[in-house]
Amino acid sequence: MKNTGKAVIYLKLECEDHKLIFAIRNPVTEKVEIENDTIKSKRGDHHGIGLLNVKAVVDKYGGDMVLSCDENEFKAVVIL
């Protein structure tokens, strides 16, 4: 995906085999480092902190969360 300067966040929500799948893709200007299911921030202590809340809910309900990032796109997938 080519970075055109316009940030577009893609969301996908579906139910499959009695599981809720929530996926998000977000363009980035540079690759984001991910460590222990959190973003290793270069911008300060509060960048990506919302993922900690998401992870807490995922853990509470026995779900899974997978984060990934390349030079163009950050992806998060949650399965509950």
Secondary structure by P-SEA (a helix, b strand, c coil): cccccbbbbbbbbbbcccbbbbbbbbbbcbbbbbcccccccccccccaaaaaaaaaaaaaacbbbbbbccccbbbbbbcc
